[in-house]
Structure formats: C-alpha cells, structure tokens
Amino acid sequence: MATEGVEVWRGSVAAWECDHMGHLNVGFYVAKAMEGLAGLAAEIGMPHAFAPDARATLIVRDQHIRFLKEARPGAPLTMCGGVVAFGDDDARLLLLLRHQDGALAASFQTVVAHVTAGDGRPFPWPPRIRARLEALQMDVPEAAAPRSIQLDPVESQASLARAEALGLKRTALGAVRTVDCDAFGRMRTEQMMARISDAIPHFFDGQRPGAGDGRRIGGAALEYRLLHLDWPRAGDRVELRSASAGGDARFRRLVHWLLNPDTGRAWGSAEAIAVSFDLETRKIISLSDEDLARVEANAVRGLSL
C-alpha cells in the first residue's frame, strides 16, 4: 500500500479563517477537508461528484479528526488523500493535511457513502471506480490513528427528549440558510463543525477553565468524531445541546448533539477531546483543583454520541 497518498489540495490559512485563539478555526479545517474530498473524488473517477448536475455524489456519514499542529495565518498547507477500505457502496477515506515542512497539521478519516445526488440513496460502486479505490489504498499513519476516541460502530442516542432528560445545555439555536447548503440543497458538512465551534462560548458561559489566575487562556480540540445522521436543508432549524462527559486536569471529553427542535430528532452528534492552553506560550495547561472540581460537577457521566 502507498503511505503518502495523492495530492488533492494545496492552499494556505487566511486571517479571516482564524478565531480569537489565533489559529485556523475547526470549521475551516473541515471546509478544507471537503475541498480535499472533492479532489479525492476526482482521483477515484468522480470529477463532478459535487457539481449541481451530478447524478452520483459522496456524502459524509462519519468523520474522525486529529488536530496535531496548529495552523496560523499565512501558513502554507497541502493535503494528500487515499483509501483505507471500501465496501459495496461506501469507503473509509484518509486525508492528511500537512505544513510546508511536512509536519502533520490534521488528519481526517472520513466514511463516505456513494449515493444518488438528489435523494441520497446508496448504490454500488461501478467497476471502474472500484478499480481506482483499490489502486489508491493506503495505510493510516500512527499519528492519524484514533487515540482517545473509539471508531467502533455506534447507534446514536441523541434526541431532544433525551437531551432534556439529561439536562444538556442549549449552546446554539438557529436555522439553515441557503448559503449554508451544498449544490444538492443539503447543509454542508463543515457547517456542523462550524456551529459547534460557534457554540463553545456558551458551553463555558464565557469563562474558560484555567482563566482565573490572569493568564490569557484559550482552548483547542485535539480529536473529534462527528456522525452525520440526517441532512438539514434551507429553512430547517438546528439546536445544539452540549455537555462534558468527564475528564482530568488536562483533557476533557465533550459531547454535542445537533438536533431538530421541531421534530426532536438528531441531525448529528459529535464527541471531542478538548484542552485549555496558554495563548502566550501556546502550551496545554493543567486545571487547578478548583477549576477541575467545577468542571466535573457539571459533567454528565456516560454521555456519548
């Protein structure tokens, strides 16, 4: 098997893609990964998979992300991709985002389904594409492998009723705009991550753990898993419910459920490993006993995707 994959994207970090922590926002990481996915689709023989007149496309069902080295404004980046495994009508694809020096910035293991563009109905890969999937197979490097989040098959328990029963905090509420949707009218994949990112200040009530001693403290995600369970369209409403599922002085497990407030059903769910870090030294910090006790007091034990 190949180890590096084929180049599918090349670009850089714009200042407007960065958040107040001074690094590339997680929503834009996923946006770049979706551009890379279009490049990889072309390599497997689907160059127009995301065009408005496409008859077949790829939809993301499950995505595992490792954030390994922050990308700051102006940083040149490249992305290569390949195929980890594939079935009759789905595939696990790998995208590796690298800095100019070759250091891995982030990795994306993305499970996609081969579907009809209009109604999202899965159907088998044609022989010519199966041949390309086989040719582009690659190994997952150790740095891109799951570390603190399992990739086992899971049946999500997310629903509005369960969120209410568990007391999960509402961290975002809004509606899908036309500009948020792809060529087929479905909410773009990166919008799930973008809405989670925008909700984080509400999650922490504007006070990040570790900020009480006067240091400038920010936050970062080290690892994510996102499940896409349904696809909102323009005009659909979305509500985010979030909670900590526990952790320790350095690492915390956060869970987010993206819900339809009108039906109570889940659009998607996400699990993240998050840290606090010093914005001056750019180093992860450990929480004080007081901060950790406060965070743990609000944790929902056993909460998952």
C-alpha positions as CSV (number, residue, x, y, z in Angstrom):
1,M,0.0,0.0,0.0
2,A,1.0,3.6,-0.5
3,T,2.0,5.7,2.5
4,E,1.5,9.2,1.4
5,G,-1.5,9.1,-1.0
6,V,-2.1,11.5,-3.9
7,E,-2.2,15.3,-3.5
8,V,-5.8,16.6,-3.6
9,W,-5.5,20.1,-2.3
10,R,-3.0,23.0,-1.8
11,G,-3.6,26.3,-0.2
12,S,-2.9,28.4,2.9
13,V,-4.5,29.8,6.0
14,A,-6.3,33.2,5.6
15,A,-6.6,35.5,8.6
16,W,-10.4,35.5,8.4
17,E,-10.4,31.7,8.8
18,C,-8.7,32.1,12.2
19,D,-10.5,32.5,15.6
20,H,-9.6,34.6,18.6
21,M,-7.1,32.0,19.6
22,G,-5.0,33.0,16.6
23,H,-5.2,29.7,14.7
24,L,-7.3,28.1,12.0
25,N,-10.8,27.5,13.2
26,V,-12.0,23.9,13.3
27,G,-14.9,24.7,10.9
28,F,-12.4,25.8,8.3
29,Y,-10.3,22.7,8.8
30,V,-13.3,20.7,7.8
31,A,-14.1,23.1,4.9
32,K,-10.6,22.5,3.5
33,A,-11.1,18.7,4.1
34,M,-14.3,18.9,2.0
35,E,-12.3,20.5,-0.8
36,G,-9.8,17.7,-0.4
37,L,-12.6,15.2,-0.6
38,A,-13.7,16.7,-4.0
39,G,-10.1,16.3,-5.2
40,L,-10.0,12.7,-4.0
41,A,-13.4,12.0,-5.6
42,A,-11.8,13.1,-8.9
43,E,-8.9,10.8,-8.4
44,I,-11.3,7.8,-8.0
45,G,-13.1,8.7,-11.2
46,M,-15.9,11.1,-9.9
47,P,-14.5,14.5,-11.0
48,H,-18.0,16.1,-11.0
49,A,-19.3,14.5,-7.8
50,F,-20.2,17.8,-6.2
51,A,-21.4,19.6,-9.3
52,P,-25.1,20.7,-9.4
53,D,-25.8,18.3,-12.4
54,A,-24.1,15.3,-10.8
55,R,-26.0,12.0,-10.9
56,A,-23.9,10.4,-8.1
57,T,-22.1,12.0,-5.2
58,L,-20.4,11.2,-1.9
59,I,-22.0,12.1,1.4
60,V,-20.1,12.0,4.7
61,R,-21.5,9.8,7.4
62,D,-18.7,9.6,9.9
63,Q,-15.6,11.6,10.3
64,H,-12.7,11.2,12.7
65,I,-10.3,14.1,13.0
66,R,-6.9,14.5,14.8
67,F,-5.6,18.1,15.2
68,L,-1.8,17.7,15.6
69,K,-0.1,21.1,15.0
70,E,-1.9,24.4,14.9
71,A,-2.0,26.3,11.6
72,R,-1.7,30.1,12.0
73,P,-2.4,33.0,9.5
74,G,-0.4,32.7,6.3
75,A,0.7,29.1,6.8
76,P,1.1,27.2,3.5
77,L,-0.7,23.8,3.6
78,T,-1.0,20.8,1.4
79,M,-3.3,17.8,1.6
80,C,-3.0,14.3,0.3
81,G,-5.5,11.5,0.3
82,G,-6.1,7.8,-0.2
83,V,-8.4,4.9,0.6
84,V,-8.3,3.0,3.8
85,A,-11.0,0.5,3.0
86,F,-14.2,0.2,0.9
87,G,-17.3,-1.9,0.7
88,D,-20.1,-2.3,-1.8
89,D,-21.3,1.3,-1.7
90,D,-19.1,3.0,1.0
91,A,-15.5,3.8,1.8
92,R,-13.3,5.0,4.6
93,L,-11.0,7.7,3.1
94,L,-8.0,9.3,4.6
95,L,-7.0,12.9,4.1
96,L,-3.7,14.2,5.6
97,L,-3.2,18.0,5.9
98,R,0.5,19.0,6.2
99,H,2.6,22.1,6.9
100,Q,5.2,23.1,4.4
101,D,7.9,21.3,6.5
102,G,5.9,18.0,6.2
103,A,4.6,18.1,9.8
104,L,1.1,16.8,10.1
105,A,-1.4,19.6,10.9
106,A,-4.5,17.4,10.9
107,S,-5.9,14.1,9.7
108,F,-9.4,13.2,8.6
109,Q,-10.6,9.6,8.4
110,T,-13.9,10.1,6.6
111,V,-16.5,7.4,5.9
112,V,-18.5,8.3,2.8
113,A,-21.4,6.7,1.0
114,H,-21.8,6.5,-2.7
115,V,-25.3,7.9,-3.3
116,T,-27.7,9.3,-5.9
117,A,-27.2,13.1,-5.8
118,G,-30.8,14.1,-5.4
119,D,-32.3,11.7,-2.8
120,G,-29.1,10.4,-1.2
121,R,-29.9,6.7,-2.0
122,P,-26.8,4.4,-1.7
123,F,-25.9,2.3,-4.7
124,P,-22.9,0.2,-5.5
125,W,-19.6,1.5,-6.9
126,P,-19.2,0.8,-10.6
127,P,-16.3,-1.5,-11.6
128,R,-14.1,1.4,-12.9
129,I,-14.3,3.2,-9.6
130,R,-13.7,0.1,-7.6
131,A,-10.5,-0.4,-9.5
132,R,-9.4,3.2,-8.6
133,L,-10.4,2.7,-4.9
134,E,-8.2,-0.4,-4.9
135,A,-5.3,1.4,-6.6
136,L,-5.4,4.3,-4.1
137,Q,-5.4,2.2,-0.9
138,M,-3.0,3.5,1.8
139,D,-2.1,2.8,5.4
140,V,-3.2,5.0,8.3
141,P,-0.1,6.5,9.9
142,E,0.2,6.3,13.6
143,A,-0.4,10.0,14.1
144,A,-3.7,9.8,12.3
145,A,-5.0,6.8,14.2
146,P,-7.7,7.2,16.9
147,R,-6.1,8.0,20.3
148,S,-8.8,8.9,22.8
149,I,-12.0,8.3,20.8
150,Q,-13.1,4.9,19.6
151,L,-14.2,4.3,16.0
152,D,-16.4,1.3,16.7
153,P,-19.8,1.3,15.0
154,V,-22.3,3.2,17.2
155,E,-26.0,3.8,17.3
156,S,-26.5,7.4,18.4
157,Q,-28.8,8.0,21.4
158,A,-29.2,11.7,20.6
159,S,-32.7,13.2,20.7
160,L,-34.2,16.3,22.1
161,A,-36.2,14.3,24.6
162,R,-33.0,12.6,25.9
163,A,-31.2,16.0,26.0
164,E,-34.0,17.4,28.2
165,A,-33.9,14.4,30.5
166,L,-30.1,14.6,30.9
167,G,-30.2,18.4,31.4
168,L,-27.9,19.1,28.4
169,K,-27.3,22.8,28.0
170,R,-28.6,24.6,24.8
171,T,-25.5,26.1,23.3
172,A,-26.8,27.1,19.9
173,L,-30.1,27.7,18.1
174,G,-30.7,28.8,14.6
175,A,-31.8,28.0,11.1
176,V,-30.0,26.7,7.9
177,R,-29.6,29.4,5.3
178,T,-29.4,28.8,1.6
179,V,-25.7,29.8,1.7
180,D,-25.1,27.0,4.2
181,C,-26.2,24.3,1.7
182,D,-24.3,22.4,-1.0
183,A,-25.3,22.0,-4.6
184,F,-27.9,19.5,-3.7
185,G,-29.6,21.6,-1.1
186,R,-28.2,19.7,2.0
187,M,-26.4,21.5,4.8
188,R,-22.7,21.5,4.0
189,T,-20.7,19.0,6.1
190,E,-18.4,21.7,7.6
191,Q,-21.5,23.6,8.9
192,M,-21.8,21.0,11.7
193,M,-18.3,21.7,13.0
194,A,-18.8,25.5,12.5
195,R,-21.9,25.5,14.6
196,I,-20.2,23.5,17.4
197,S,-17.3,26.0,17.3
198,D,-19.6,29.0,17.5
199,A,-21.3,27.4,20.5
200,I,-18.3,27.0,22.7
201,P,-18.5,30.4,24.4
202,H,-22.0,29.4,25.6
203,F,-20.7,26.0,26.7
204,F,-18.3,27.7,29.0
205,D,-20.5,30.6,29.8
206,G,-17.8,32.9,28.5
207,Q,-15.3,31.8,31.2
208,R,-12.8,29.1,30.1
209,P,-11.4,26.8,32.7
210,G,-8.0,27.9,33.9
211,A,-8.5,31.6,33.2
212,G,-9.0,32.7,36.8
213,D,-5.3,33.5,37.5
214,G,-5.0,36.3,35.0
215,R,-3.4,34.3,32.2
216,R,-4.7,34.6,28.6
217,I,-6.3,31.2,28.2
218,G,-7.8,29.7,25.1
219,G,-9.0,26.3,24.1
220,A,-8.3,23.7,21.4
221,A,-9.7,20.4,20.3
222,L,-7.2,17.5,19.9
223,E,-9.5,14.9,18.4
224,Y,-13.1,14.8,17.1
225,R,-15.6,12.3,15.9
226,L,-18.7,13.6,14.0
227,L,-21.6,11.4,13.0
228,H,-23.9,12.8,10.3
229,L,-27.3,11.2,10.8
230,D,-29.5,13.4,8.6
231,W,-29.1,16.4,6.4
232,P,-30.9,19.7,7.2
233,R,-32.0,21.8,4.2
234,A,-32.5,25.6,3.9
235,G,-35.1,26.7,6.4
236,D,-34.7,23.8,8.8
237,R,-33.9,24.7,12.3
238,V,-31.0,23.4,14.3
239,E,-30.4,23.3,18.0
240,L,-27.2,22.2,19.7
241,R,-27.2,20.6,23.2
242,S,-23.8,20.0,24.8
243,A,-22.1,18.7,28.0
244,S,-18.9,17.5,29.4
245,A,-18.7,13.7,29.8
246,G,-15.8,14.0,32.3
247,G,-12.0,14.1,32.1
248,D,-9.0,15.1,34.1
249,A,-6.8,18.1,34.8
250,R,-5.5,18.3,31.2
251,F,-8.1,16.6,28.9
252,R,-11.9,16.8,28.8
253,R,-14.4,14.8,26.8
254,L,-17.1,17.0,25.3
255,V,-20.3,15.7,23.6
256,H,-22.5,17.8,21.3
257,W,-25.9,16.8,19.8
258,L,-27.2,18.7,16.8
259,L,-31.0,18.4,16.9
260,N,-34.1,19.3,15.0
261,P,-36.1,21.3,17.6
262,D,-39.3,20.9,15.6
263,T,-39.2,17.0,15.5
264,G,-36.9,16.2,18.3
265,R,-34.7,14.0,16.1
266,A,-31.0,14.3,15.7
267,W,-29.2,15.8,12.7
268,G,-25.9,14.6,14.0
269,S,-23.7,14.1,17.1
270,A,-20.1,14.8,18.0
271,E,-17.5,13.8,20.6
272,A,-14.4,15.8,21.2
273,I,-11.2,15.7,23.3
274,A,-10.5,19.3,24.4
275,V,-7.8,21.2,26.3
276,S,-7.2,24.6,27.7
277,F,-3.9,26.3,26.6
278,D,-1.9,29.4,27.4
279,L,-2.2,31.8,24.5
280,E,1.2,33.3,25.1
281,T,3.2,30.1,25.4
282,R,0.9,28.0,23.1
283,K,1.2,25.2,25.6
284,I,-1.5,23.0,27.1
285,I,-2.2,23.8,30.8
286,S,-3.5,21.7,33.6
287,L,-6.6,22.9,35.5
288,S,-6.4,23.8,39.2
289,D,-8.1,21.6,41.7
290,E,-10.8,24.2,42.0
291,D,-11.4,24.5,38.2
292,L,-11.4,20.8,37.8
293,A,-13.9,20.3,40.6
294,R,-16.2,22.9,38.9
295,V,-15.9,21.2,35.5
296,E,-16.5,17.7,36.9
297,A,-19.5,18.9,38.9
298,N,-21.3,19.7,35.7
299,A,-20.3,16.5,33.8
300,V,-22.8,14.0,32.6
301,R,-21.3,10.6,33.2
302,G,-21.7,8.1,30.4
303,L,-22.8,10.6,27.8
304,S,-21.8,9.6,24.3
305,L,-22.5,10.0,20.7
